[in-house]
Amino acid sequence: MSPAADQLRDWLLMVVPLRMAELRNRTPDQLMAVGRAQVDALGSRGDVLQYGGRGAGDAAAAMATGLAALALTAEGGVTFSGLHWCGAPHTECPSRTPVWRWLGVYELPVPAVPVPARPVEDVPLPDLDALRVRLEEVARDGR
């Protein structure tokens, strides 16, 4: 495999389970709609995943989202580039640690309280004349 393919594979290994966790409470119809929405991005920008270029991040994100939606809807999960993701237990699962084991049967907690904004503080700027004098002193004295 090429270094770019290895990087994509490693990235998908991390991101697809996260996307599965985000999408897990959607209905099968909603998941199919999410998957279909990724087709245009992959169809028009899929080549940048292989060769690089502008839009590679968007195409990779579309691939991860599509794989996550497939993993949650397809019986037996989905396998891509030797990686396997599944949203439910099934026989002969090729994954050593199926995602469904840590997804559990309950909804994942989503923080409902936004992080408070930090207060804005004014920082006084130095007097330009004093700064100019100090720079001249440093240049003249060398310290």
N, C-alpha and C positions, 0 to 999 in steps of 0.2 A: 504494500500500500504506500501511497505517497504521503509525505508529511502533512499536507493539507487534509487528506482523507483521514489520517490518524487523529488530527486535531478535531475534525468534525465529529468523528466517532466518539472521542473522549467527551466532547461538549454535549453530544446527544445523550450519552450515558448519564450525565449529570442533570440535564435540563428536562428531558422527557418525563421522568418521574415527578418533577416539580410541576410541570404543566398538567400531568394527570391529577395531581392533588388539587390544583386549581379548578379543574373541569369536572371533578368526580361527582358533584351533586347535580349535574345537568341531566336532562332526560335524554334517551337515545336519539330522539329527533333533533334536539338541540346539538348534541354531539355530532350528528351527521352534517348538520348545517355548518358547524365550526370546521369540520374536516373539508367540506366542499369549498368553503371560503379560502382555503389555503391553496387550492388547485391553481388559480391564476398566478399567484406569487411564485409557485414552484415551476409552473409551465413557462413563465416569461423570464424568470431570473434563476432557474435551476443551474444553468451553465456556470454561473459565478461561484457556486459551491465547489465545482471541480477545478476551475481555473483562476478563481479569485476575481476581485474587482468590486466596483461600486454596487451596493445592494446585497452583498454576501450575507450581512447580518440579518437583513429582512428575510432573505430566502432561507437561512438556517432557522430562524424563528418560526417561519411558516412550516418548515419540515418538522420541527419539534412539536408544534401544535397539532399538525396533522397526524403524526405518529401517536401522540397522546390520545387524540380522539379515537383513532383506530384501535388502540390498545384497550380502551374502555368499552368499545362497542363490538369488536370482532370476537367471535367465539374462538378461544385459544390464543388471544392476544395478537401481537404483531412482531415480526422479526425483520430487522434491517441491518445489513452489514455485520451479521453475526451477533447482534444485540437483540434481546427479546424483552418485551414489556407486555404485561397482562394485568387486567383489572379485576380478575376473578380467578379462583382456583380452577385448574384444569389438569387433565391427565397428561403425562409426558411433557411437563413444562421444562423447556430447556434452560430456564433461568435458575441460577443458583439461589438468588434472593428475589423471589417474585415481589413486584411492587405491591400487590394486594395484601401482602403480609403486614406491611407497615401502614397501609392506608386505613385498615381497620373498617369497622362498620359504622363509626360515628363521624360526624362532620369535623373537619379540622378547624381549630379555632382561628378566627380572623380578628386581628385587633380592631376594635370598634372605636377606640379613643385615639384621635390623632395626636401626634407628637406636638407639644406646644412649640410655638415659634420662639426663637431666641430673641431677647430684647435688642433693639437697635441702640448702639452707643455711638455718640459723636466722639471722634478722636481729633483733638486739636492739632493742626499742622504747625510746624515751627515757623517763626517769623522769618521771611525770606532774607531780610537784611541781616539778621543775626546769623543765619546760616551762611550767607555769603562771606561775612567777616570771619566766621570760624573756619571756613574752607581756605581763605587766604592765609590765616594764621598757620594752619596745618601745612600748606604748601610752602610757606616761608620757613617755618621752624623744622619741618620734617617729622612732626609727631602729632 
